[in-house]
Every structure is written in C-alpha cells, then in structure tokens.
Amino acid sequence: MILFTLAFMGIMPLGILLAGSVASVIGAPAILAIGGGVCILAALVFASQLGKIRKSIHPIYVRLGILPAGSAGIPTVAQLTASKE
C-alpha cells in the first residue's frame, strides 16, 4: 500500500510546485482552467482507446478464468432483457 501511495501522492508536491510557480506568472484561474482542460483531454484520449484496451485485455481475462471462454464482453441491456423473454 505504501508503494501505491508513493506512486500517486509522491509526485504531487512537484506538480504543486510547478503549478504555483506558473500561477505566479499567469494567475491561479488560468492554471485551474489549464489543469481542467488537461484532465478533459486525457479522459477523451482514454475513451477513444477503450475499445482497443478491451480487445487486448479480453484474452487475458479468459485465460485467467475471470470471463468464460465464449464471452464477447459485457452484455448490453437489450441482450439482458431479450434473454428473459
């Protein structure tokens, strides 16, 4: 657990130092807007790659027994309701 905390919280002081030094030049609201924009951009990049990630992870999940061999992924709501009828 300490390695997890170090990995994610250990770099935070460096980011705070960088944001503070840049904020003294261009202002705190601009830094917050830039940080928000970077977060939204990162989320869009991740969302665009999600299908590729799922396709590459699926065989690993099948091999580990997490998913059954014939599964095609998470069923949709339409598939779930159609199977009940």
C-alpha positions in Angstrom: 0.0 0.0 0.0 2.9 2.3 0.7 4.1 1.9 -2.9 0.7 2.8 -4.2 0.6 5.9 -2.0 4.2 6.9 -3.0 3.5 6.4 -6.7 0.4 8.6 -6.8 0.9 11.1 -3.9 4.7 11.2 -4.1 4.7 13.2 -7.3 2.1 15.6 -6.2 4.5 18.1 -4.4 6.3 18.5 -7.7 3.1 19.3 -9.6 2.1 21.7 -6.9 5.4 23.5 -7.1 5.2 23.7 -10.9 1.6 25.0 -10.8 2.4 27.5 -8.1 5.4 28.9 -10.0 3.4 29.2 -13.2 0.4 30.6 -11.4 2.5 33.5 -10.1 3.1 34.5 -13.7 -0.3 33.9 -15.4 -2.7 33.7 -12.4 -4.4 30.9 -10.5 -7.7 30.9 -12.5 -5.7 30.3 -15.7 -3.8 27.4 -14.1 -7.1 25.8 -12.9 -8.5 26.2 -16.4 -5.4 24.6 -17.9 -5.5 21.7 -15.4 -9.2 21.1 -16.1 -8.5 21.1 -19.9 -5.7 18.6 -19.5 -8.0 16.3 -17.5 -10.8 16.5 -20.1 -8.3 15.9 -22.9 -6.8 12.9 -21.0 -10.4 11.5 -20.5 -11.2 11.9 -24.2 -7.9 10.1 -25.2 -8.7 7.3 -22.8 -12.3 7.0 -24.0 -11.1 6.8 -27.6 -8.7 3.9 -26.8 -11.1 2.0 -24.6 -12.3 -0.4 -27.3 -8.8 -1.3 -28.2 -7.9 -1.8 -24.5 -10.9 -4.1 -24.0 -10.0 -6.2 -27.1 -6.4 -6.7 -25.8 -7.5 -7.5 -22.2 -10.3 -9.9 -23.1 -8.0 -12.9 -23.9 -6.1 -12.4 -20.7 -9.3 -12.4 -18.7 -10.4 -15.6 -20.4 -7.0 -17.2 -19.7 -7.2 -16.3 -16.0 -10.8 -17.6 -15.8 -12.3 -14.2 -15.0 -14.5 -14.4 -18.1 -15.9 -17.6 -19.7 -14.3 -18.7 -22.9 -17.3 -17.9 -25.2 -18.0 -14.5 -23.7 -17.9 -11.5 -26.0 -17.7 -8.9 -23.3 -20.3 -7.2 -21.1 -23.8 -7.8 -22.3 -25.9 -4.8 -23.2 -29.3 -4.0 -21.6 -31.1 -5.1 -24.8 -29.3 -8.5 -24.6 -30.2 -8.9 -21.0 -33.9 -8.1 -21.4 -34.1 -10.3 -24.6 -32.8 -13.3 -22.8 -35.5 -13.0 -20.1 -38.4 -13.2 -22.5 
